[in-house]
Amino acid sequence: MSASFPRIDPPKMGEPYLLTPGPLTTSYPVKQAMLRDFGSWDDDFRAMTARLRAGLLELIEDREGAFDCVPMQGSGTFAVESMLGSFIAPDGKVLVLSNGAYGKRTAEIMRYLGRAHMVIDKGDYMPPRGDEVAQALAADPAITDVVLVHCETSSGILNPVEEISEAVYRAGRRLFIDSMSAFGAIDLKVSDIRYEALVSSANKCIEGVPGFGFVLARKSLLAASRGNCHSLSLDLVAQWEAMEKTGQWRFTPPTHVVAAFLAALAAHRAEGGVAARGARYQRNRDVMVAGMRALGFETLLKERWLSPIIVTFFCPADPAFSFTKFYALMKARGFIIYPGKLTVVDSFRIGCIGQMDEYVMRDVVAAARDALQEMGVQDAAPPAAALAERARLAA
Ligand SMILES: Cc1ncc(COP(=O)(O)O)c(C=O)c1O
């Protein structure tokens, strides 16, 4: 393991690390940026909003200036709903690619919006593949748009966005990407992957605090989508038009969150951008997964589908193991982990994103070892049913 990376400072207030998919552990400078108040109408804040939009556009390397960035108040789901409600025409039809909770939520949003849609449901964690998308699009000419979750955070699977984009555009349809938990750490350069718009939020891989999401979308699409949206507050086109005209958000902006986000964006740039951020998360994952496997834990996913964002582990079969106890013991050692979201077998998740490095991940593994010992767990191996479930994925 390289020692050339300086250690990241631990949380200054002594709070536990958040090994979760967000809100996540943020740096002290990010928190400090929130100590000033800003007037939402003031030129200083308008300049901050402009910097935020430009800084995010830099990350997709849109050299032709075809895209724009529109931030939207609220959590990530608000931004997803804003993107879908604003861009899917009322007479459009959406193919939702679902392999976990966030794919399901996309379908739920379509149901709320009353937009026609069909779902390819791959269950808890099987990836949607390009050939099945091509088949579905060939079978139903009414489908206009496809929505994909980039990293399905409920299992941690990194879905194959390139092959899906190819299938979608070969069939002459449009792709929308929920890259909530991946954007900023995994490349989505417009020169590499074709899509109409992506959505993410402040408190994921850019390492800001929660309070707004953002959509990076083709300007031609924004210009052509006026009047689609079902909602006043979530109308992305109206937000875009107002920002273009006045430099302001339409309704009260999360001023402190924007200030924190600019500090987070500057740190992202200083670290080396998307590639370096992704590489740090990958080291976090590799150290943590290797250590957990050495303790006997098994990952849900095989290497190929493991994201550097969050990893799902099966709960051990040993009757001495209890997730509630494990959670409490990990928290007492300074680490907040995350429960699993699988429907078939018991699991838990450990996130790799946020202000932490491989040294922290070694401490996480040591804490897990101590917690197992304290519970009297002899063997962290999962039940046979869990391994059988995993074999389905490999098939
Ligand atoms: C892929 C994905 N989509 C959507 C969301 C929803 O974001 P929020 O919980 O901020 O509304 C999340 C949250 O983690 C996510 O990981």
PDBQT file of the ligand as one rigid body, heavy atoms in Angstrom, charges set to zero:
ROOT
HETATM    1  C1  LIG A 401     -28.775   6.332  -6.700  1.00  0.00    +0.000 C 
HETATM    2  C2  LIG A 401     -29.588   7.197  -5.793  1.00  0.00    +0.000 A 
HETATM    3  N1  LIG A 401     -30.670   7.829  -6.272  1.00  0.00    +0.000 NA
HETATM    4  C3  LIG A 401     -31.425   8.613  -5.508  1.00  0.00    +0.000 A 
HETATM    5  C4  LIG A 401     -31.131   8.829  -4.177  1.00  0.00    +0.000 A 
HETATM    6  C5  LIG A 401     -32.032   9.690  -3.352  1.00  0.00    +0.000 C 
HETATM    7  O1  LIG A 401     -31.397  10.737  -2.749  1.00  0.00    +0.000 OA
HETATM    8  P1  LIG A 401     -32.011  11.381  -1.407  1.00  0.00    +0.000 P 
HETATM    9  O2  LIG A 401     -32.043  10.295  -0.381  1.00  0.00    +0.000 OA
HETATM   10  O3  LIG A 401     -31.017  12.470  -1.127  1.00  0.00    +0.000 OA
HETATM   11  O4  LIG A 401     -33.356  11.906  -1.748  1.00  0.00    +0.000 OA
HETATM   12  C6  LIG A 401     -30.018   8.185  -3.604  1.00  0.00    +0.000 A 
HETATM   13  C7  LIG A 401     -29.671   8.362  -2.183  1.00  0.00    +0.000 C 
HETATM   14  O5  LIG A 401     -28.728   7.816  -1.669  1.00  0.00    +0.000 OA
HETATM   15  C8  LIG A 401     -29.230   7.358  -4.429  1.00  0.00    +0.000 A 
HETATM   16  O6  LIG A 401     -28.165   6.716  -3.942  1.00  0.00    +0.000 OA
ENDROOT
TORSDOF 0
